[in-house]
Amino acid sequence: MSATAEFIPVNVAILTVSDTRTEATDTSGKLLADSVREAGHQVSDQQISLDDVYKIRAIVSAWIAAPNVEAVLITGGTGFSGRDTTPEAVQPLFDKNIEGFGELFRQISYNEIGTSTIQSRAVGGLANNTVIFCMPGSTNACRTAWNGIIQQQLDSTHKPCNYVKLITGQRSTAEACESRG
C-alpha cells in the first residue's frame, strides 16, 4: 500500500428500526445519512421498518445480496424491551461477527452515559462482503457510533485497517491489514 491511500467512496444502506418513527421524525436515520454523505459516501437506500425480526431480516438480506450496497447501518431495536429484535434478526445473516464493534461502542459510550451503556446490544458483522453495524436508536448513540468507530472503518485512508477494500472487492478476506510498524 502506498504512503497515501486513495479515498474510495462506499455505498451505504441505512435502516431505522422503530414502531413509532416516520420519515419526518427519524432524526437518527437523518444523522446517519447526512454523516455518510458528508464523509464522501453514497446512501444507496434508506428505509424504516417495524421492529419485527422477519421484516428486518428481509430488508437486510436484500441489501446483502444487492451489488450496490457495501455497508449497512441499522439504528434501533438493540435494547432489552420485548420489541427490540435487531440483533436476533441480523446475527443469523452474519458470515463473521465483528466482536469488537459492540465492545468498543460500549467503551466509548460509557464515557458519555456511564453504566447505562450495558443496556445496548450493539453488534456488527460481515455478510457476503457487506459490513453491517447495528447501533441503538437514539441520535446521540448514532453520533457516538459514527464518530467513534464507523466513520474510520469506512474510510479507505484509515490505517492500519479498515473495511473498504474488503467490501468493495479490492482485497481478499485473507489479506492482512497494513503493518502497524
N, C-alpha and C positions, 0 to 999 in steps of 0.2 A: 504494500500500500504506500502511496506517495505521502510526503510530509503533510500535504494539504489535500484532504479528501474532498471530492466533489459532492455538493448537496444534491440529493435525489428526492424529489417530491414523492409522497406516499398517498395512495387512495384510501381514504378512511370512511367507514360507515359508523354512524352514531345511533344508538338505541337508548331511548329513555323508557325505563320500566316503571309504570305507575298506573294506579287505578283512578287517579284524580287529575293528573296533569293533561293539559291541552297544548296545542302549538303556541297559544298566546301566553300560557303560564309556565312553560318549560324553560326555566332560567338555567338549569344545569345543562340541558342539551344545547341551548344557545351559547353558553360559555364555552363548551367543548368545541362546537362548530366554529365559533369565532377564533378560538385558540388554534385550531387546526389550520385555518386559513391564514392567520397571522404568521404562523410558522412556515408558510410556503407550501403546504399540502393541499389536497383537494378533498372536499366532502363528496363522496360518491353516492351516498344515500343517507337519509336521516328519517327515523320513524319513532313513534311512540307505541308501546304495547302494554296491554293489561298485564298485571303480574300473574301470569299463567305459564307454567312450565312448558307446555306444548306450543303455545303461541310464540314464546321467546325462542324456543329451540328451532321452530320452523323458520323464523326470520334469520337467526344467526346461521343456521345450516345453509340457507340460500346464499348468504353473504360469503360463507366459507367456500362455497362452490363457484362463486362468481369470479371471473377473471379480472374484473375492475375493482375488487376490494382486496386490500392488502393488510388492513388493520381494522379492528372493530373496537369501539369504545362503548361500554354499556354503563349507564348510570341508573342506580336504583335497584331495589329488590335484594340488597345484600345484608339486611338486618336480620332480626330474630322474630319478627311478627309472623303470624300464620300465613300471611300473603307474600312474604319475602322468599322468592324461589329462584332468583337468578343463578346462584351457584349450582343448584340442583339441575337447572335447565341446561347450563353450558358445559359443566365439567365432563359429562359423558362424551361430549364432542371433541375434547382435547386429545391430541396425539401426545402432547407433553404438557405438564404443568409448569408454570413459572412460579416456583415456590417463593422466590424472593420478592415478588411483587407485593403480595399481601403482607409479608413480614415488614418490608421497607415502608409500605404505606402506613401501617400501624405505628412504626417507629417515628416517622415524620409527624403523623397525626397526634401522637402522644404529646409532642411539644405544643400543640395547639389546643387540644381538648382533654388532656390528661387521660385518666384510666377509662373514660367513656369510649376510647378507641377500640377496646376489646369487643365492643358490640358490632364492629364492622367485619363482615366476611368477604372483604375484597379479595378477588382471585384473578389470576391470569393464566393464559396458556397459549399453545400453538396448535392449530388445526389446519392441515393442508397448506402449510406455509403461510397461514394468516395468523397474525398476533392478535390476541384478544385480551383486553383489560376490563375488568368489572369493578366498579367502584360505587360507594354509597351515592344516594340520590341528592344529597344537599349540594348546593352550588359551591360552598366552601370546600367540601370534600373533593369535588371535581377539580377545583383550582389547586388543591394540595396535590392530588394525584398527577395532574398535568404538569404543574411547575416543578414538582419534586422528583418525578420519575419518567412519565410517558414522553414528554417533550424531548428529552435527551435520547431516549431509546428509539424514537422515530426520526432522529437527526443523524443522517449518514456521516456527518463530520465529527460526531461524538466518539471519543476514544477512551478506553481501548476497545469497547464493544458497543454495538447497537444492533437492532433487528433489521435494519433497512435492506442490506444486501441479501439477507436470507429471504425476506418476504417479497422482494422484488425479483427473485430468481437469479440474482447475480452472485450468489455464494451457496455452496453446498452446505447441508446441515453438519457435515463432518469438518468443515473448515474452522479452524480455531480463531479466536479473537486476536487482534494485534497484541504483541507482547507489551507488558507494562514496563519493560526495561529494567 
